[in-house]
């Protein structure tokens, strides 16, 4: 017999994990331990789905320009 039912929402901005024990109606959000600042870890209910920071010089400035930005802007 299963002990938990788990649901994972892989959102565009955030990911959330929720679970319920078998035989219960109480849905709980699972707090995920994550970096929340330089050298700081804390359990949070929302986990950022993706975040990438290229290293200096890894990409050309033109590659980082968004379509709505003026040429030469970054």
N, C-alpha and C positions, 0 to 999 in steps of 0.2 A: 504494500500500500504506500502511495506517495505521501511524503510528509509536508511538502510545500508546493505551491504553484507560484511560478515566477514570471513576471512580465517585464520586458525591457523595451523602452521607447527610445529608439535611435533617432533622435531629432536632429534637425539641421544645425541648431545652435547648441543644444544640450542633450545629454543622455540621462535617463532616469531608470532606476531599477526598483520595482515594487514586488511584494510577495504577500502571500496569505497562507497561513497554516491550514492543513487539511481539517475540515470540520468547523472552521471559523469563518466569520464574515468580515473580520477586521483586516482591511488592507493596510499594509505598512510600507513606507518608503525606506529603502536601504541606503543609508548614508555611505558614500564612497570616500575613502581617504585619498587625498590628492594634494598637490602643491597649491598653496593659496598665496604664497609670497616667497621671496628669497629665503630659502632655508626653513620655510614654515609649511607644515602638513596639518590638515584638519579634515574631519569627516564632514562632507557636504551632501545635501540631497540632489543637487544638480552637478553633473560632470560635463565640462565643455566637450563637445563632440570632437572638434579638431581645431588645432591652432598651430600654425607653423611660422617660424621666424627665420628667414634666410640669414646666413652669416654675411657679414660685410664683404662685398665684392663677389658673392656667390652668383648673383643675377645682375644683368645689365639694368640700369635705371629704367629703360624703356619697358622692360618686362614687368616692372612693378607698377607702372602707370595704369590707373583704372580708365575704362572707356570714357567716362565723363570728365576726366581731368584734362586740363590744357597741356599741350606738348611742353616738355621741360619741367612740369610740376611733378612732385612726388608725394 
